[in-house]
Amino acid sequence: MDYVYKTSGTCSREIRFSVENGILKNVSFLGGCNGNLQGIGKLVEGMKVEEVEKRLKGISCGGRPTSCPDQLACAIRQAVGSQSN
């Protein structure tokens, strides 16, 4: 299933991704640090959503309480929560 998540508190404005059988696919960010965010997308591609969330949750950026990786963890949590409803 495809998801779009509007970020909050980060330079990126949106995260798009797919989840297939609990596996994260096609991660892309709109806005933010393009090279770094492409790298994050490639690194998490094919990983279980639970593992990605566990690794990225709570990362902060530049004194902010969140970051683009943390927002991806939030997006995954929201997506997984919507699948179970």
N, C-alpha and C positions, 0 to 999 in steps of 0.2 A: 504494500500500500504506500502511496506517495503522501508526503507531509510538507507543509510550509509553516514555519514558525517565525513570528515577528519577535526579534530580539529586544531586549531592554537593557540600557546601561552600557552598551558597547558601541564600537565604531561600525561594526557590521549591522545591517538593518534587518536581515532575513536569512534564514537557513532553510534549505530545501534538501530533502533526503527521502529514501525509501527504506522500508523494512519488509524483508521477505523471510518468513520462517524464523523470525528472531535475529536475523542478520542485517546489519546496516549496509546500505548501498547508496551510491549516487549522491554523496554529500557535497553540497556547494553552498557558499556564502555569498550574499550580496553586500558589497561594501567591505570595509575593514582592510586589513593588511593582506592583500591578494596572495602574495607568495606563501606567507605563513599559513593562511587559511586553506590554500590548495594543498599544502603539505599535510595539514591535519586531516583533510578529507581523504587523502590517499592512505594515510597511516591507519585510519579507522575503517576503511573499506573492507568489508568481509568479516568484521568482528561481530561477536554477539553483542546485542544492545546493552545487556546488563554489564558486560565488561567495559564497554566504552563509557557508560554512565559512571561506573565505579572509579575509573581512572581520571575522568575529567571534572567530576563534580567538585565544586569548592575552589577551583583555581581562580585567583584574582589577577587584575591587570592594572598596573600604574596607580595603585592606591584605591582603585574601585573595588567594590565588594563582589564583582562578577567579571567575566571575561568571555571571549568568543567560545573557548572550549567549555566553560561552565554553562554558557547558554545552550550549547549543543546537548549537554547532559540534561538540562531542563527540557529541551525539546523532545528528547528521547523519552523522558519520564512522562511527559504529556501524551506522546504517541502511544506508549505502552499502556498507559491508563485508559486511553480512548479505545484501545483494542479489547480490553477486558470488560467494557461496558456493553 
